[in-house]
Amino acid sequence: MGRVLSDEEMKKAWGKRFKAERKKSYPRQEDFANAMQKEGHATTKTTVGRWENIGGEYGKEKPGFPSFPTMQSISRLLDVQIGYLIGESKGRTFDEQEVSEYLGISVEAVNALRELAARPGANSSPFKEKYGLPTTSYADTLEKVLTSSSFRCLIDHLNEVDCGISDFTERNSPKSRNDNANLLESERCREYRLSPESNPERFDHDGHLVNESGARMFDPEDPERLGEEVIGMRNRVRMAKCLLIDDQMAMVREVWPQVVQLDEGVADLGDIVVQATENSCRVTEKP
């Protein structure tokens, strides 16, 4: 369950989202006011202006929320849920929110999949112009990919890349480098009972432990340590790249097994098998 929002937070969300949604369906305030009138509400352009400034000021007044029945009509006309307008939900509609919660991914990710699935197909215009034939939709291709067993392997390895980069970035952030250097420095001082007071020659003016040449012993920007970190991550990335290429090809072979033969210039057309090269073509009837 989400956090209960304060009145100010709800007004702030409404002020931002209501106007944006209104403009999508009703470019002018008058248009929306007319639509609300057809719903049985005494709404004018001025009324819409007040609603768009909830949480702020409209002239000399500070507009408040419309009544709940009015909100229901607004929600219906804009095709968004009331919870979205007041900031309680990230999903514009209940469907978006439910799918987001069910899959455990953001509303933005849900909409990205939806928009991709809605596309008519790669190179649809050139194909139609050249052959006059429809093309495979993105929804069909997306379904084949998402339901393939090899897709799981691809996501597993992508997740390893994500975790590896996140860990590398966090471990080598300015704060982490400084914390680690200070910890190692404290352990060394405690082990050898060193302190700026008793061993001033072992510390710099910032109170950090130094070596015989006067350089800080545990430097957060030590080139050797940082170099080892980068080399280690480089090797992990190179290995991940190989795995990801293998995953992609395994998925292609699983979803479209004919690519294996087509890669060799062989096509099974049901009643015949065609084997073609740049210089010859052999057609064999199937028994």
C-alpha positions in Angstrom: 0.0 0.0 0.0 1.3 3.4 -0.9 2.1 6.3 1.5 -0.9 8.5 2.4 -0.3 11.8 0.8 -0.9 15.1 2.5 -3.4 17.6 1.1 -0.6 19.8 -0.3 1.0 16.8 -2.1 -2.3 15.9 -3.6 -3.0 19.5 -4.8 0.5 19.7 -6.3 0.0 16.5 -8.2 -3.5 17.6 -9.4 -2.2 21.0 -10.5 0.4 19.2 -12.7 -1.5 16.2 -14.0 -5.0 17.6 -14.6 -3.8 20.3 -17.0 -1.5 17.9 -18.9 -4.3 15.4 -19.3 -6.9 18.0 -20.2 -4.7 19.3 -23.0 -4.3 15.8 -24.5 -8.0 15.4 -25.1 -9.3 18.9 -25.0 -6.8 21.5 -26.4 -8.9 24.5 -25.2 -10.4 25.1 -21.7 -13.7 25.9 -23.4 -13.8 22.5 -25.0 -13.5 20.7 -21.7 -16.0 23.1 -20.1 -18.5 22.2 -22.8 -17.8 18.4 -22.3 -18.4 18.8 -18.6 -21.7 20.7 -19.3 -22.9 17.7 -21.3 -22.2 15.6 -18.2 -24.6 17.8 -16.2 -22.1 20.1 -14.5 -22.3 23.9 -14.6 -18.7 24.3 -15.8 -17.2 27.4 -17.5 -13.7 28.2 -18.8 -13.1 30.1 -15.6 -14.0 26.9 -13.6 -11.5 24.9 -15.6 -8.9 27.6 -15.0 -9.5 27.3 -11.2 -9.1 23.5 -11.4 -5.8 23.9 -13.2 -4.5 26.1 -10.4 -5.4 23.9 -7.5 -2.5 24.1 -5.1 -1.6 27.6 -6.3 -3.5 30.8 -6.8 -6.2 31.9 -9.3 -6.6 35.6 -9.1 -7.1 36.4 -5.5 -8.4 33.0 -4.5 -6.8 29.6 -3.7 -8.9 27.0 -5.5 -9.8 23.8 -3.8 -10.7 20.4 -5.1 -14.0 19.9 -7.0 -16.7 17.7 -5.5 -16.3 14.0 -5.7 -19.1 13.6 -8.3 -17.4 16.3 -10.4 -14.1 14.4 -10.0 -15.7 11.3 -11.3 -16.9 13.1 -14.4 -13.4 14.6 -14.9 -11.9 11.2 -14.5 -14.3 9.6 -17.1 -13.8 12.4 -19.7 -10.0 12.3 -19.4 -9.9 8.5 -19.2 -7.7 8.5 -16.1 -8.3 7.4 -12.6 -8.9 9.9 -9.8 -6.0 8.4 -7.9 -3.6 9.4 -10.7 -4.8 13.0 -10.8 -4.2 13.4 -7.0 -0.9 11.6 -7.0 -1.9 8.4 -5.2 -1.1 6.3 -8.3 1.5 6.4 -11.0 -0.8 4.6 -13.4 -3.1 6.8 -15.5 -5.7 4.0 -15.6 -6.5 1.1 -13.3 -5.3 -1.3 -16.0 -1.9 0.3 -16.1 -1.6 0.3 -12.3 -2.7 -3.3 -12.0 -0.4 -4.6 -14.7 2.5 -2.6 -13.1 1.8 -4.1 -9.7 1.3 -7.6 -11.0 4.5 -7.7 -13.0 6.5 -5.7 -10.4 7.7 -3.2 -13.0 7.1 0.5 -13.4 4.1 2.1 -15.2 6.7 3.6 -17.6 7.9 0.1 -18.4 4.4 -1.2 -18.9 3.6 1.6 -21.3 6.9 1.0 -23.2 5.9 -2.6 -23.8 2.4 -1.5 -24.8 3.6 1.1 -27.3 6.1 -1.4 -28.8 3.4 -4.1 -29.1 1.1 -1.6 -30.8 3.6 -0.9 -33.6 2.4 -2.4 -36.9 5.7 -4.0 -37.9 9.2 -3.4 -39.0 9.6 -1.8 -42.4 5.8 -2.0 -42.9 5.6 0.8 -45.4 8.4 -0.4 -47.7 7.1 -4.0 -47.6 3.5 -2.9 -48.4 4.7 -0.6 -51.2 6.9 -3.2 -52.8 4.8 -6.4 -52.3 1.4 -5.1 -51.2 1.5 -7.6 -48.3 1.0 -7.1 -44.6 3.9 -7.6 -42.3 4.3 -9.3 -38.9 3.2 -7.0 -36.1 5.6 -6.1 -33.3 3.1 -7.7 -30.9 3.5 -11.1 -32.5 7.3 -10.8 -32.5 7.3 -9.5 -28.9 5.2 -12.4 -27.8 7.5 -15.0 -29.4 10.5 -13.4 -27.8 9.0 -13.0 -24.3 7.7 -16.6 -24.2 10.9 -18.2 -25.4 13.0 -20.1 -22.8 16.2 -18.5 -24.2 14.8 -15.1 -23.3 15.1 -16.0 -19.6 18.8 -16.7 -20.1 19.3 -13.4 -21.8 17.5 -11.5 -18.9 19.6 -13.5 -16.4 22.8 -12.4 -18.0 21.6 -8.8 -18.5 20.8 -8.7 -14.8 24.3 -9.9 -14.0 25.6 -7.0 -16.0 23.3 -4.6 -14.2 24.3 -5.9 -10.8 28.0 -5.9 -11.7 27.9 -2.3 -12.9 25.9 -1.1 -10.0 28.2 -2.8 -7.5 31.3 -1.4 -9.3 29.9 2.1 -9.4 28.9 2.0 -5.7 32.1 0.4 -4.6 34.1 3.1 -6.3 32.0 6.1 -5.6 33.8 9.0 -3.8 32.1 8.2 -0.5 32.9 4.4 -0.7 36.5 5.1 -1.6 37.0 7.5 1.2 35.2 5.3 3.7 37.3 2.3 2.7 40.6 4.3 2.8 39.7 5.7 6.3 38.8 2.2 7.6 42.1 0.7 6.4 43.9 3.7 7.8 42.2 3.3 11.2 43.0 -0.4 11.3 46.7 0.3 10.6 46.9 3.0 13.2 45.3 0.8 15.8 47.5 -2.2 15.0 50.7 -0.2 15.3 49.5 2.3 17.9 50.1 5.3 15.7 48.6 8.8 16.2 49.3 12.4 15.0 50.2 13.3 18.5 52.8 10.6 19.2 54.0 10.1 15.6 53.6 13.4 13.9 56.1 12.5 11.2 53.8 9.7 10.0 50.8 12.0 9.3 50.2 14.8 6.8 48.6 18.1 7.6 45.1 16.6 7.1 45.8 13.8 9.7 46.2 11.0 7.1 48.8 8.3 7.5 51.7 8.7 5.0 54.6 6.5 3.9 58.3 7.3 4.0 58.1 9.4 0.9 55.3 11.5 2.3 52.5 10.1 0.1 49.3 9.0 1.7 49.3 5.3 2.4 45.6 4.6 1.8 44.8 7.0 -1.0 41.1 6.9 -2.2 42.4 7.7 -5.7 45.3 5.2 -5.7 45.9 4.5 -9.4 47.0 0.9 -8.9 43.9 -0.1 -6.9 41.6 1.8 -9.3 43.4 0.2 -12.3 42.8 -3.3 -10.9 39.1 -2.5 -10.3 38.7 -1.3 -13.9 40.6 -4.2 -15.4 38.5 -6.6 -13.3 35.3 -5.0 -14.6 36.5 -4.9 -18.1 37.0 -8.7 -18.1 33.6 -9.2 -16.6 32.1 -7.0 -19.4 33.9 -8.9 -22.1 32.7 -12.2 -20.8 29.1 -10.8 -20.4 29.2 -9.6 -24.0 30.1 -13.1 -25.3 27.3 -14.6 -23.2 24.8 -12.0 -24.4 25.6 -12.7 -28.0 25.2 -16.4 -27.4 21.9 -15.8 -25.7 20.6 -13.7 -28.5 21.5 -16.3 -31.1 20.0 -19.1 -29.0 16.8 -17.1 -28.8 16.7 -16.5 -32.5 17.3 -20.2 -33.2 14.6 -21.2 -30.8 11.9 -18.7 -32.0 12.8 -19.0 -35.7 14.5 -22.4 -36.1 14.5 -21.9 -39.9 17.3 -19.3 -39.6 19.8 -22.1 -39.1 19.0 -23.5 -42.5 18.6 -20.1 -44.1 22.0 -19.1 -42.9 23.3 -21.9 -45.2 21.0 -20.9 -48.1 18.5 -23.7 -47.5 14.7 -23.2 -47.3 12.1 -25.8 -46.5 9.0 -24.6 -48.4 6.7 -27.5 -47.4 6.6 -29.6 -50.5 10.1 -28.8 -51.7 13.5 -27.9 -50.3 15.5 -25.2 -52.0 19.3 -24.9 -51.6 20.7 -21.8 -53.2 24.2 -20.3 -53.6 25.3 -17.2 -55.5 26.1 -19.5 -58.5 23.5 -22.3 -58.4 20.1 -23.4 -57.1 18.9 -26.9 -56.4 15.3 -27.8 -55.8 14.4 -31.2 -54.1 10.9 -32.5 -53.8 10.0 -33.9 -50.4 8.8 -37.5 -50.3 
